[in-house]
Amino acid sequence: EDIEYNNICQKHNLLLQTLPKGNGWRVQHLYNYNGFWLNPNTVKNNLLLHTYFKSLPTDIVLVAFMKSGTTWLKALMFSTLNRDCYTFSNHHLHNHGPQSTFPFLDCESYPITDFTSISVNPRLFATHYAYTLLPACIKSGKIVYVCRDPKDVLISKWHFMSKLRSKDLPPLLLDSAFELFCQGESEYGPFWEHVLSYWSASLEFPEKILFLKYEDMKKQPEVVVRKLAAFMGKPLTADEEKRGVVMDIVKLCSFENLSNLEVNKKGLEKFGRLVEVEKQDFFRKGEIGDWKNYLSEEMKERVDTITNEKFVGSGLRL
Ligand code: A3P
């Protein structure tokens, strides 16, 4: 019996009785934990993460608000960092989904998972938690954050969560999802506070946090690969540049390539014991501006106004 683990479970049960409750997109309720909306299990995992996660100073953590480009960035970080371990004609990513390249911290089976068996250096991890919800040990290491136009995030998330939504609940209509998103009520939200938490931290600690935008990645993926390589401590050499390694990575991780691989078309990806996702659902359109096919002019204005009001004076533009 792990007394500490049992204490956390108890604390979690008590917490859920006191936290503000909101509407979930996948499960019935979200809970507002220190300013952010999480499903009950993700609240518990946050407590566990704080207690059990032992970081190394060299760890690098990928963070994104859900549906902002996590899958793509995972593939890019993994293939950029490990570019000497594989050839681009026979790559790990040809036979393994990007999700499986490194662990997602939000649904691990703590305290059983302690990650000490990971022998690669630096170790890579991924999470969706806002900056203020991270344990101090993660904040003191390196972080790569990616953000995306909230209108595209909303549409992407609505599609994705509709697929995962409990069959016991009525379907989540786009109008309701829109309203909830604008109120900040969606898993890991409010979106704007999430982005700002990392933006502010990146201004304060520029050498620790690399702040990326999905739209920049689409427009100039090769620039992002060079940035990632340098940030992760493995800048591209002149010889690699000559050999076209940057374009090899960009092509390997492109939406067209990854979404057409057999390994990403079939089967389930498990997140902890509770969540299973069809692998193909991580790849939908991969475009900028698909929101135009779903949101009215009025809805667009509403999101843009919120974005402008929240970001005013921050120096951040999306
Ligand atoms: P859409 O639903 O707009 O198509 P996440 O990985 O954070 O869950 O984000 C998923 C979004 O990223 C989806 O957006 C998905 O299609 C897109 N995506 C996945 N792989 C991508 C890639 N290699 N390049 C560009 N976009 C990608």
py3Dmol code that shows the C-alpha trace and the ligand (Angstrom):
import py3Dmol

protein = """\
ATOM      1  CA  GLU A   1       0.000   0.000   0.000  1.00  0.00           C
ATOM      2  CA  ASP A   2       1.383   3.339  -1.001  1.00  0.00           C
ATOM      3  CA  ILE A   3       0.193   5.734   1.703  1.00  0.00           C
ATOM      4  CA  GLU A   4       1.148   8.789  -0.279  1.00  0.00           C
ATOM      5  CA  TYR A   5      -0.833   7.589  -3.292  1.00  0.00           C
ATOM      6  CA  ASN A   6      -3.898   6.878  -1.164  1.00  0.00           C
ATOM      7  CA  ASN A   7      -3.624  10.326   0.408  1.00  0.00           C
ATOM      8  CA  ILE A   8      -3.634  11.917  -3.016  1.00  0.00           C
ATOM      9  CA  CYS A   9      -6.704   9.927  -4.074  1.00  0.00           C
ATOM     10  CA  GLN A  10      -8.453  11.084  -0.917  1.00  0.00           C
ATOM     11  CA  LYS A  11      -7.390  14.687  -1.451  1.00  0.00           C
ATOM     12  CA  HIS A  12      -8.629  14.442  -5.037  1.00  0.00           C
ATOM     13  CA  ASN A  13     -12.063  13.229  -3.966  1.00  0.00           C
ATOM     14  CA  LEU A  14     -12.383  16.072  -1.468  1.00  0.00           C
ATOM     15  CA  LEU A  15     -11.134  18.600  -4.005  1.00  0.00           C
ATOM     16  CA  LEU A  16     -13.768  17.619  -6.556  1.00  0.00           C
ATOM     17  CA  GLN A  17     -16.462  18.400  -4.003  1.00  0.00           C
ATOM     18  CA  THR A  18     -15.198  21.956  -3.573  1.00  0.00           C
ATOM     19  CA  LEU A  19     -14.063  22.994  -7.064  1.00  0.00           C
ATOM     20  CA  PRO A  20     -16.345  24.993  -9.397  1.00  0.00           C
ATOM     21  CA  LYS A  21     -18.031  22.659 -11.894  1.00  0.00           C
ATOM     22  CA  GLY A  22     -18.498  23.305 -15.599  1.00  0.00           C
ATOM     23  CA  ASN A  23     -19.597  21.520 -18.761  1.00  0.00           C
ATOM     24  CA  GLY A  24     -17.291  18.923 -20.246  1.00  0.00           C
ATOM     25  CA  TRP A  25     -16.836  18.289 -23.957  1.00  0.00           C
ATOM     26  CA  ARG A  26     -15.842  14.621 -23.610  1.00  0.00           C
ATOM     27  CA  VAL A  27     -17.159  13.773 -20.143  1.00  0.00           C
ATOM     28  CA  GLN A  28     -20.032  15.410 -18.310  1.00  0.00           C
ATOM     29  CA  HIS A  29     -18.178  17.784 -16.007  1.00  0.00           C
ATOM     30  CA  LEU A  30     -15.051  19.854 -15.916  1.00  0.00           C
ATOM     31  CA  TYR A  31     -13.600  21.263 -12.719  1.00  0.00           C
ATOM     32  CA  ASN A  32     -11.918  24.614 -12.351  1.00  0.00           C
ATOM     33  CA  TYR A  33      -8.582  23.815 -10.772  1.00  0.00           C
ATOM     34  CA  ASN A  34      -6.393  26.861 -10.036  1.00  0.00           C
ATOM     35  CA  GLY A  35      -7.985  28.792 -12.870  1.00  0.00           C
ATOM     36  CA  PHE A  36      -8.088  26.059 -15.513  1.00  0.00           C
ATOM     37  CA  TRP A  37     -10.867  23.674 -16.571  1.00  0.00           C
ATOM     38  CA  LEU A  38      -9.854  20.026 -16.329  1.00  0.00           C
ATOM     39  CA  ASN A  39     -11.707  16.763 -16.379  1.00  0.00           C
ATOM     40  CA  PRO A  40     -11.692  14.918 -13.037  1.00  0.00           C
ATOM     41  CA  ASN A  41      -8.968  12.508 -14.034  1.00  0.00           C
ATOM     42  CA  THR A  42      -6.674  15.227 -15.286  1.00  0.00           C
ATOM     43  CA  VAL A  43      -7.048  17.012 -11.939  1.00  0.00           C
ATOM     44  CA  LYS A  44      -5.913  13.825 -10.221  1.00  0.00           C
ATOM     45  CA  ASN A  45      -3.020  13.397 -12.610  1.00  0.00           C
ATOM     46  CA  ASN A  46      -1.878  16.912 -11.892  1.00  0.00           C
ATOM     47  CA  LEU A  47      -1.675  16.103  -8.189  1.00  0.00           C
ATOM     48  CA  LEU A  48       0.221  12.922  -9.006  1.00  0.00           C
ATOM     49  CA  LEU A  49       2.567  14.703 -11.385  1.00  0.00           C
ATOM     50  CA  HIS A  50       3.482  17.189  -8.664  1.00  0.00           C
ATOM     51  CA  THR A  51       4.211  14.399  -6.224  1.00  0.00           C
ATOM     52  CA  TYR A  52       5.874  11.773  -8.351  1.00  0.00           C
ATOM     53  CA  PHE A  53       7.504  13.328 -11.396  1.00  0.00           C
ATOM     54  CA  LYS A  54      11.264  13.583 -10.993  1.00  0.00           C
ATOM     55  CA  SER A  55      12.730  15.717 -13.713  1.00  0.00           C
ATOM     56  CA  LEU A  56      16.292  15.826 -14.979  1.00  0.00           C
ATOM     57  CA  PRO A  57      17.855  19.213 -15.712  1.00  0.00           C
ATOM     58  CA  THR A  58      18.195  18.178 -19.354  1.00  0.00           C
ATOM     59  CA  ASP A  59      14.521  17.265 -19.910  1.00  0.00           C
ATOM     60  CA  ILE A  60      12.653  19.062 -22.685  1.00  0.00           C
ATOM     61  CA  VAL A  61       8.877  19.301 -22.462  1.00  0.00           C
ATOM     62  CA  LEU A  62       6.519  19.945 -25.373  1.00  0.00           C
ATOM     63  CA  VAL A  63       3.410  21.896 -24.382  1.00  0.00           C
ATOM     64  CA  ALA A  64       0.359  22.859 -26.411  1.00  0.00           C
ATOM     65  CA  PHE A  65      -3.259  23.639 -25.797  1.00  0.00           C
ATOM     66  CA  MET A  66      -5.196  20.661 -27.214  1.00  0.00           C
ATOM     67  CA  LYS A  67      -5.508  20.696 -31.025  1.00  0.00           C
ATOM     68  CA  SER A  68      -2.815  23.319 -31.532  1.00  0.00           C
ATOM     69  CA  GLY A  69      -0.295  21.039 -33.256  1.00  0.00           C
ATOM     70  CA  THR A  70       0.900  18.654 -30.536  1.00  0.00           C
ATOM     71  CA  THR A  71       1.102  15.643 -32.867  1.00  0.00           C
ATOM     72  CA  TRP A  72       3.056  17.501 -35.534  1.00  0.00           C
ATOM     73  CA  LEU A  73       5.457  19.081 -33.048  1.00  0.00           C
ATOM     74  CA  LYS A  74       5.997  15.704 -31.409  1.00  0.00           C
ATOM     75  CA  ALA A  75       7.077  14.244 -34.731  1.00  0.00           C
ATOM     76  CA  LEU A  76       9.296  17.252 -35.453  1.00  0.00           C
ATOM     77  CA  MET A  77      11.004  17.293 -32.051  1.00  0.00           C
ATOM     78  CA  PHE A  78      11.575  13.545 -32.076  1.00  0.00           C
ATOM     79  CA  SER A  79      12.954  13.379 -35.604  1.00  0.00           C
ATOM     80  CA  THR A  80      15.070  16.518 -35.218  1.00  0.00           C
ATOM     81  CA  LEU A  81      16.651  15.399 -31.971  1.00  0.00           C
ATOM     82  CA  ASN A  82      17.213  11.808 -33.109  1.00  0.00           C
ATOM     83  CA  ARG A  83      18.235  12.573 -36.665  1.00  0.00           C
ATOM     84  CA  ASP A  84      21.430  10.517 -36.347  1.00  0.00           C
ATOM     85  CA  CYS A  85      19.605   7.396 -35.162  1.00  0.00           C
ATOM     86  CA  TYR A  86      17.456   6.751 -38.253  1.00  0.00           C
ATOM     87  CA  THR A  87      17.612   7.122 -42.000  1.00  0.00           C
ATOM     88  CA  PHE A  88      14.822   9.035 -43.641  1.00  0.00           C
ATOM     89  CA  SER A  89      13.979   6.126 -45.934  1.00  0.00           C
ATOM     90  CA  ASN A  90      13.521   3.763 -43.002  1.00  0.00           C
ATOM     91  CA  HIS A  91      12.441   5.877 -40.065  1.00  0.00           C
ATOM     92  CA  HIS A  92      10.903   5.048 -36.703  1.00  0.00           C
ATOM     93  CA  LEU A  93       7.955   7.277 -37.649  1.00  0.00           C
ATOM     94  CA  HIS A  94       7.149   5.048 -40.633  1.00  0.00           C
ATOM     95  CA  ASN A  95       6.129   2.258 -38.269  1.00  0.00           C
ATOM     96  CA  HIS A  96       5.152   4.099 -35.094  1.00  0.00           C
ATOM     97  CA  GLY A  97       2.641   6.888 -34.557  1.00  0.00           C
ATOM     98  CA  PRO A  98       3.981  10.273 -33.416  1.00  0.00           C
ATOM     99  CA  GLN A  99       2.039   9.858 -30.159  1.00  0.00           C
ATOM    100  CA  SER A 100       4.222   6.938 -29.167  1.00  0.00           C
ATOM    101  CA  THR A 101       7.556   8.714 -29.638  1.00  0.00           C
ATOM    102  CA  PHE A 102       7.671  10.110 -26.109  1.00  0.00           C
ATOM    103  CA  PRO A 103       5.436  10.074 -23.016  1.00  0.00           C
ATOM    104  CA  PHE A 104       2.416  12.291 -22.429  1.00  0.00           C
ATOM    105  CA  LEU A 105       2.512  13.329 -18.780  1.00  0.00           C
ATOM    106  CA  ASP A 106      -1.189  14.019 -18.206  1.00  0.00           C
ATOM    107  CA  CYS A 107      -2.453  10.451 -18.097  1.00  0.00           C
ATOM    108  CA  GLU A 108       0.418   8.327 -16.868  1.00  0.00           C
ATOM    109  CA  SER A 109      -0.136   5.658 -14.263  1.00  0.00           C
ATOM    110  CA  TYR A 110       1.726   7.273 -11.411  1.00  0.00           C
ATOM    111  CA  PRO A 111       3.347   6.207  -9.171  1.00  0.00           C
ATOM    112  CA  ILE A 112       4.129   3.157 -11.277  1.00  0.00           C
ATOM    113  CA  THR A 113       5.550   5.145 -14.182  1.00  0.00           C
ATOM    114  CA  ASP A 114       8.716   6.822 -13.003  1.00  0.00           C
ATOM    115  CA  PHE A 115      10.485   7.239 -16.361  1.00  0.00           C
ATOM    116  CA  THR A 116      13.846   6.281 -14.869  1.00  0.00           C
ATOM    117  CA  SER A 117      14.185   3.594 -17.526  1.00  0.00           C
ATOM    118  CA  ILE A 118      14.376   6.206 -20.286  1.00  0.00           C
ATOM    119  CA  SER A 119      18.040   6.235 -21.152  1.00  0.00           C
ATOM    120  CA  VAL A 120      18.070   8.802 -23.964  1.00  0.00           C
ATOM    121  CA  ASN A 121      19.428  12.223 -23.141  1.00  0.00           C
ATOM    122  CA  PRO A 122      17.739  14.654 -23.242  1.00  0.00           C
ATOM    123  CA  ARG A 123      14.441  12.998 -22.376  1.00  0.00           C
ATOM    124  CA  LEU A 124      11.353  14.383 -24.118  1.00  0.00           C
ATOM    125  CA  PHE A 125       7.869  14.661 -22.580  1.00  0.00           C
ATOM    126  CA  ALA A 126       4.571  16.222 -23.604  1.00  0.00           C
ATOM    127  CA  THR A 127       1.746  17.850 -21.664  1.00  0.00           C
ATOM    128  CA  HIS A 128      -1.282  20.107 -22.154  1.00  0.00           C
ATOM    129  CA  TYR A 129      -1.219  21.689 -18.676  1.00  0.00           C
ATOM    130  CA  ALA A 130      -1.037  25.477 -18.390  1.00  0.00           C
ATOM    131  CA  TYR A 131       2.273  26.899 -17.168  1.00  0.00           C
ATOM    132  CA  THR A 132       0.966  27.675 -13.686  1.00  0.00           C
ATOM    133  CA  LEU A 133      -0.125  24.049 -13.223  1.00  0.00           C
ATOM    134  CA  LEU A 134       3.331  22.609 -13.929  1.00  0.00           C
ATOM    135  CA  PRO A 135       5.563  21.402 -11.096  1.00  0.00           C
ATOM    136  CA  ALA A 136       8.546  23.685 -10.469  1.00  0.00           C
ATOM    137  CA  CYS A 137      10.987  21.036 -11.676  1.00  0.00           C
ATOM    138  CA  ILE A 138       9.473  21.105 -15.176  1.00  0.00           C
ATOM    139  CA  LYS A 139       9.405  24.904 -15.227  1.00  0.00           C
ATOM    140  CA  SER A 140      13.110  24.998 -14.478  1.00  0.00           C
ATOM    141  CA  GLY A 141      13.891  22.902 -17.574  1.00  0.00           C
ATOM    142  CA  LYS A 142      13.370  23.633 -21.262  1.00  0.00           C
ATOM    143  CA  ILE A 143       9.894  23.942 -22.771  1.00  0.00           C
ATOM    144  CA  VAL A 144       8.717  24.126 -26.382  1.00  0.00           C
ATOM    145  CA  TYR A 145       5.239  25.647 -26.684  1.00  0.00           C
ATOM    146  CA  VAL A 146       3.077  25.804 -29.785  1.00  0.00           C
ATOM    147  CA  CYS A 147      -0.055  27.919 -30.149  1.00  0.00           C
ATOM    148  CA  ARG A 148      -2.592  28.302 -32.943  1.00  0.00           C
ATOM    149  CA  ASP A 149      -5.407  30.598 -34.069  1.00  0.00           C
ATOM    150  CA  PRO A 150      -8.161  29.973 -31.487  1.00  0.00           C
ATOM    151  CA  LYS A 151     -10.799  29.758 -34.235  1.00  0.00           C
ATOM    152  CA  ASP A 152      -9.009  26.793 -35.799  1.00  0.00           C
ATOM    153  CA  VAL A 153      -8.383  25.295 -32.362  1.00  0.00           C
ATOM    154  CA  LEU A 154     -12.080  25.523 -31.549  1.00  0.00           C
ATOM    155  CA  ILE A 155     -13.179  23.809 -34.775  1.00  0.00           C
ATOM    156  CA  SER A 156     -10.497  21.145 -34.507  1.00  0.00           C
ATOM    157  CA  LYS A 157     -11.376  20.499 -30.870  1.00  0.00           C
ATOM    158  CA  TRP A 158     -15.097  20.334 -31.561  1.00  0.00           C
ATOM    159  CA  HIS A 159     -14.549  17.643 -34.211  1.00  0.00           C
ATOM    160  CA  PHE A 160     -12.122  15.703 -32.054  1.00  0.00           C
ATOM    161  CA  MET A 161     -14.110  15.837 -28.826  1.00  0.00           C
ATOM    162  CA  SER A 162     -17.344  14.982 -30.612  1.00  0.00           C
ATOM    163  CA  LYS A 163     -15.715  11.699 -31.598  1.00  0.00           C
ATOM    164  CA  LEU A 164     -14.522  11.011 -28.058  1.00  0.00           C
ATOM    165  CA  ARG A 165     -17.650  12.244 -26.330  1.00  0.00           C
ATOM    166  CA  SER A 166     -19.337   9.795 -24.025  1.00  0.00           C
ATOM    167  CA  LYS A 167     -22.239   8.055 -25.754  1.00  0.00           C
ATOM    168  CA  ASP A 168     -24.286   8.653 -22.601  1.00  0.00           C
ATOM    169  CA  LEU A 169     -24.313  12.373 -23.332  1.00  0.00           C
ATOM    170  CA  PRO A 170     -26.228  14.226 -26.042  1.00  0.00           C
ATOM    171  CA  PRO A 171     -24.060  15.402 -28.953  1.00  0.00           C
ATOM    172  CA  LEU A 172     -22.219  18.668 -28.385  1.00  0.00           C
ATOM    173  CA  LEU A 173     -23.637  21.108 -30.938  1.00  0.00           C
ATOM    174  CA  LEU A 174     -21.232  23.572 -32.517  1.00  0.00           C
ATOM    175  CA  ASP A 175     -23.189  26.526 -31.092  1.00  0.00           C
ATOM    176  CA  SER A 176     -22.803  25.153 -27.565  1.00  0.00           C
ATOM    177  CA  ALA A 177     -19.140  24.331 -28.088  1.00  0.00           C
ATOM    178  CA  PHE A 178     -18.588  27.849 -29.408  1.00  0.00           C
ATOM    179  CA  GLU A 179     -20.273  29.404 -26.377  1.00  0.00           C
ATOM    180  CA  LEU A 180     -18.323  27.236 -23.940  1.00  0.00           C
ATOM    181  CA  PHE A 181     -15.022  27.914 -25.708  1.00  0.00           C
ATOM    182  CA  CYS A 182     -15.615  31.678 -25.577  1.00  0.00           C
ATOM    183  CA  GLN A 183     -16.390  31.382 -21.842  1.00  0.00           C
ATOM    184  CA  GLY A 184     -13.100  29.555 -21.437  1.00  0.00           C
ATOM    185  CA  GLU A 185     -14.895  26.340 -20.521  1.00  0.00           C
ATOM    186  CA  SER A 186     -13.141  23.542 -22.349  1.00  0.00           C
ATOM    187  CA  GLU A 187     -10.511  20.985 -21.345  1.00  0.00           C
ATOM    188  CA  TYR A 188      -7.313  22.819 -20.248  1.00  0.00           C
ATOM    189  CA  GLY A 189      -8.964  26.184 -20.949  1.00  0.00           C
ATOM    190  CA  PRO A 190      -9.455  29.089 -20.975  1.00  0.00           C
ATOM    191  CA  PHE A 191      -7.495  28.993 -24.233  1.00  0.00           C
ATOM    192  CA  TRP A 192      -6.279  32.602 -23.895  1.00  0.00           C
ATOM    193  CA  GLU A 193      -4.992  32.256 -20.327  1.00  0.00           C
ATOM    194  CA  HIS A 194      -3.216  29.053 -21.363  1.00  0.00           C
ATOM    195  CA  VAL A 195      -1.382  30.762 -24.206  1.00  0.00           C
ATOM    196  CA  LEU A 196      -0.607  33.846 -22.117  1.00  0.00           C
ATOM    197  CA  SER A 197       0.811  31.746 -19.291  1.00  0.00           C
ATOM    198  CA  TYR A 198       3.514  30.447 -21.649  1.00  0.00           C
ATOM    199  CA  TRP A 199       3.922  33.702 -23.577  1.00  0.00           C
ATOM    200  CA  SER A 200       4.705  35.639 -20.376  1.00  0.00           C
ATOM    201  CA  ALA A 201       7.062  32.924 -19.178  1.00  0.00           C
ATOM    202  CA  SER A 202       8.828  32.922 -22.561  1.00  0.00           C
ATOM    203  CA  LEU A 203       9.422  36.673 -22.263  1.00  0.00           C
ATOM    204  CA  GLU A 204      10.802  36.220 -18.772  1.00  0.00           C
ATOM    205  CA  PHE A 205      12.927  33.160 -19.583  1.00  0.00           C
ATOM    206  CA  PRO A 206      13.624  33.295 -23.335  1.00  0.00           C
ATOM    207  CA  GLU A 207      16.433  30.748 -23.099  1.00  0.00           C
ATOM    208  CA  LYS A 208      14.132  28.236 -21.398  1.00  0.00           C
ATOM    209  CA  ILE A 209      10.945  28.541 -23.434  1.00  0.00           C
ATOM    210  CA  LEU A 210      10.706  28.356 -27.208  1.00  0.00           C
ATOM    211  CA  PHE A 211       7.355  29.838 -28.254  1.00  0.00           C
ATOM    212  CA  LEU A 212       6.089  28.686 -31.659  1.00  0.00           C
ATOM    213  CA  LYS A 213       3.001  29.275 -33.770  1.00  0.00           C
ATOM    214  CA  TYR A 214       1.263  26.618 -35.884  1.00  0.00           C
ATOM    215  CA  GLU A 215       0.787  29.149 -38.672  1.00  0.00           C
ATOM    216  CA  ASP A 216       4.540  29.895 -38.827  1.00  0.00           C
ATOM    217  CA  MET A 217       5.224  26.161 -38.891  1.00  0.00           C
ATOM    218  CA  LYS A 218       2.910  25.774 -41.892  1.00  0.00           C
ATOM    219  CA  LYS A 219       4.425  28.715 -43.736  1.00  0.00           C
ATOM    220  CA  GLN A 220       8.104  28.020 -43.028  1.00  0.00           C
ATOM    221  CA  PRO A 221       8.579  24.601 -41.493  1.00  0.00           C
ATOM    222  CA  GLU A 222      12.291  24.599 -42.280  1.00  0.00           C
ATOM    223  CA  VAL A 223      12.822  27.705 -40.127  1.00  0.00           C
ATOM    224  CA  VAL A 224      11.107  25.947 -37.229  1.00  0.00           C
ATOM    225  CA  VAL A 225      13.230  22.804 -37.626  1.00  0.00           C
ATOM    226  CA  ARG A 226      16.416  24.896 -37.401  1.00  0.00           C
ATOM    227  CA  LYS A 227      15.068  26.685 -34.335  1.00  0.00           C
ATOM    228  CA  LEU A 228      14.113  23.412 -32.682  1.00  0.00           C
ATOM    229  CA  ALA A 229      17.491  21.857 -33.400  1.00  0.00           C
ATOM    230  CA  ALA A 230      19.359  24.796 -31.895  1.00  0.00           C
ATOM    231  CA  PHE A 231      17.013  25.042 -28.905  1.00  0.00           C
ATOM    232  CA  MET A 232      17.336  21.345 -28.123  1.00  0.00           C
ATOM    233  CA  GLY A 233      21.122  21.731 -28.107  1.00  0.00           C
ATOM    234  CA  LYS A 234      21.810  20.096 -31.460  1.00  0.00           C
ATOM    235  CA  PRO A 235      22.094  22.834 -34.089  1.00  0.00           C
ATOM    236  CA  LEU A 236      22.214  21.828 -37.742  1.00  0.00           C
ATOM    237  CA  THR A 237      25.781  21.557 -39.017  1.00  0.00           C
ATOM    238  CA  ALA A 238      26.937  22.987 -42.351  1.00  0.00           C
ATOM    239  CA  ASP A 239      27.276  19.443 -43.628  1.00  0.00           C
ATOM    240  CA  GLU A 240      23.716  18.552 -42.618  1.00  0.00           C
ATOM    241  CA  GLU A 241      22.464  21.695 -44.308  1.00  0.00           C
ATOM    242  CA  LYS A 242      24.311  20.657 -47.482  1.00  0.00           C
ATOM    243  CA  ARG A 243      22.800  17.188 -47.336  1.00  0.00           C
ATOM    244  CA  GLY A 244      19.274  18.605 -47.082  1.00  0.00           C
ATOM    245  CA  VAL A 245      18.513  17.131 -43.658  1.00  0.00           C
ATOM    246  CA  VAL A 246      16.128  19.978 -42.817  1.00  0.00           C
ATOM    247  CA  MET A 247      13.892  19.204 -45.784  1.00  0.00           C
ATOM    248  CA  ASP A 248      14.087  15.471 -44.977  1.00  0.00           C
ATOM    249  CA  ILE A 249      12.646  16.216 -41.520  1.00  0.00           C
ATOM    250  CA  VAL A 250      10.017  18.600 -42.869  1.00  0.00           C
ATOM    251  CA  LYS A 251       8.823  16.059 -45.447  1.00  0.00           C
ATOM    252  CA  LEU A 252       8.826  13.157 -43.000  1.00  0.00           C
ATOM    253  CA  CYS A 253       6.624  15.095 -40.560  1.00  0.00           C
ATOM    254  CA  SER A 254       4.330  16.736 -43.097  1.00  0.00           C
ATOM    255  CA  PHE A 255       0.593  16.221 -42.784  1.00  0.00           C
ATOM    256  CA  GLU A 256       0.509  14.533 -46.198  1.00  0.00           C
ATOM    257  CA  ASN A 257       3.193  12.041 -45.257  1.00  0.00           C
ATOM    258  CA  LEU A 258       2.156  11.209 -41.688  1.00  0.00           C
ATOM    259  CA  SER A 259      -1.578  11.033 -42.367  1.00  0.00           C
ATOM    260  CA  ASN A 260      -1.037   8.575 -45.226  1.00  0.00           C
ATOM    261  CA  LEU A 261       1.110   6.125 -43.302  1.00  0.00           C
ATOM    262  CA  GLU A 262      -0.655   2.841 -42.518  1.00  0.00           C
ATOM    263  CA  VAL A 263       0.434   3.074 -38.882  1.00  0.00           C
ATOM    264  CA  ASN A 264      -1.497   6.343 -38.482  1.00  0.00           C
ATOM    265  CA  LYS A 265      -4.623   5.157 -40.275  1.00  0.00           C
ATOM    266  CA  LYS A 266      -5.563   2.151 -38.203  1.00  0.00           C
ATOM    267  CA  GLY A 267      -5.876   1.224 -34.575  1.00  0.00           C
ATOM    268  CA  LEU A 268      -6.221   2.927 -31.235  1.00  0.00           C
ATOM    269  CA  GLU A 269      -3.920   5.086 -29.171  1.00  0.00           C
ATOM    270  CA  LYS A 270      -4.437   4.640 -25.449  1.00  0.00           C
ATOM    271  CA  PHE A 271      -4.115   7.475 -22.977  1.00  0.00           C
ATOM    272  CA  GLY A 272      -4.007   5.950 -19.526  1.00  0.00           C
ATOM    273  CA  ARG A 273      -6.742   3.487 -18.677  1.00  0.00           C
ATOM    274  CA  LEU A 274      -9.680   5.710 -19.550  1.00  0.00           C
ATOM    275  CA  VAL A 275      -9.193   7.261 -22.954  1.00  0.00           C
ATOM    276  CA  GLU A 276      -8.806   5.602 -26.344  1.00  0.00           C
ATOM    277  CA  VAL A 277      -8.448   7.586 -29.535  1.00  0.00           C
ATOM    278  CA  GLU A 278      -8.589   6.323 -33.134  1.00  0.00           C
ATOM    279  CA  LYS A 279      -5.114   7.068 -34.471  1.00  0.00           C
ATOM    280  CA  GLN A 280      -6.570   8.575 -37.630  1.00  0.00           C
ATOM    281  CA  ASP A 281      -8.404  11.189 -35.551  1.00  0.00           C
ATOM    282  CA  PHE A 282      -5.143  13.009 -34.871  1.00  0.00           C
ATOM    283  CA  PHE A 283      -5.086  13.919 -38.557  1.00  0.00           C
ATOM    284  CA  ARG A 284      -8.072  15.803 -39.931  1.00  0.00           C
ATOM    285  CA  LYS A 285      -7.206  18.613 -42.372  1.00  0.00           C
ATOM    286  CA  GLY A 286      -4.041  20.207 -41.054  1.00  0.00           C
ATOM    287  CA  GLU A 287      -4.847  23.577 -42.611  1.00  0.00           C
ATOM    288  CA  ILE A 288      -4.901  27.216 -41.628  1.00  0.00           C
ATOM    289  CA  GLY A 289      -8.371  28.807 -41.658  1.00  0.00           C
ATOM    290  CA  ASP A 290     -10.728  25.811 -41.812  1.00  0.00           C
ATOM    291  CA  TRP A 291     -12.854  27.765 -39.298  1.00  0.00           C
ATOM    292  CA  LYS A 292     -14.189  29.719 -42.299  1.00  0.00           C
ATOM    293  CA  ASN A 293     -16.260  26.668 -43.195  1.00  0.00           C
ATOM    294  CA  TYR A 294     -17.974  26.656 -39.785  1.00  0.00           C
ATOM    295  CA  LEU A 295     -18.094  30.073 -38.106  1.00  0.00           C
ATOM    296  CA  SER A 296     -20.310  32.995 -39.107  1.00  0.00           C
ATOM    297  CA  GLU A 297     -18.888  36.497 -39.451  1.00  0.00           C
ATOM    298  CA  GLU A 298     -20.419  37.323 -36.086  1.00  0.00           C
ATOM    299  CA  MET A 299     -18.784  34.330 -34.416  1.00  0.00           C
ATOM    300  CA  LYS A 300     -15.431  35.222 -35.952  1.00  0.00           C
ATOM    301  CA  GLU A 301     -15.763  38.769 -34.615  1.00  0.00           C
ATOM    302  CA  ARG A 302     -16.601  37.485 -31.161  1.00  0.00           C
ATOM    303  CA  VAL A 303     -13.497  35.285 -30.940  1.00  0.00           C
ATOM    304  CA  ASP A 304     -11.239  37.956 -32.443  1.00  0.00           C
ATOM    305  CA  THR A 305     -12.534  40.542 -29.984  1.00  0.00           C
ATOM    306  CA  ILE A 306     -11.850  38.247 -27.035  1.00  0.00           C
ATOM    307  CA  THR A 307      -8.366  37.545 -28.386  1.00  0.00           C
ATOM    308  CA  ASN A 308      -7.606  41.245 -28.835  1.00  0.00           C
ATOM    309  CA  GLU A 309      -8.922  42.130 -25.387  1.00  0.00           C
ATOM    310  CA  LYS A 310      -7.044  39.348 -23.626  1.00  0.00           C
ATOM    311  CA  PHE A 311      -3.774  39.890 -25.482  1.00  0.00           C
ATOM    312  CA  VAL A 312      -3.726  43.699 -25.388  1.00  0.00           C
ATOM    313  CA  GLY A 313      -0.397  44.957 -24.109  1.00  0.00           C
ATOM    314  CA  SER A 314       1.170  41.478 -24.108  1.00  0.00           C
ATOM    315  CA  GLY A 315       2.956  41.906 -27.432  1.00  0.00           C
ATOM    316  CA  LEU A 316       1.441  38.628 -28.637  1.00  0.00           C
ATOM    317  CA  ARG A 317      -0.577  38.456 -31.849  1.00  0.00           C
ATOM    318  CA  LEU A 318      -2.273  35.358 -33.217  1.00  0.00           C
TER     319      LEU A 318
END
"""
ligand_1 = """\
27
A3P
P -7.328 20.093 -37.775
O -8.379 19.445 -36.952
O -7.571 21.569 -37.965
O -7.060 19.416 -39.050
P -3.120 18.130 -31.848
O -2.023 17.325 -32.459
O -2.619 19.182 -30.900
O -4.193 17.291 -31.313
O -3.729 19.006 -33.043
C -4.430 18.381 -34.078
C -4.465 19.304 -35.277
O -3.203 19.300 -35.935
C -5.484 18.830 -36.302
O -5.951 20.020 -36.940
C -4.623 17.965 -37.195
O -5.160 17.737 -38.468
C -3.361 18.818 -37.281
N -2.167 18.068 -37.653
C -1.824 16.803 -37.294
N -0.662 16.469 -37.863
C -0.235 17.525 -38.588
C 0.899 17.768 -39.420
N 1.819 16.852 -39.612
N 0.981 18.987 -40.028
C 0.045 19.910 -39.858
N -1.055 19.744 -39.084
C -1.195 18.561 -38.465
"""
view = py3Dmol.view(width=600, height=400)
view.addModel(protein, "pdb")
view.setStyle({"model": 0}, {"cartoon": {"style": "trace"}})
view.addModel(ligand_1, "xyz")
view.setStyle({"model": 1}, {"stick": {}})
view.zoomTo()
view.show()
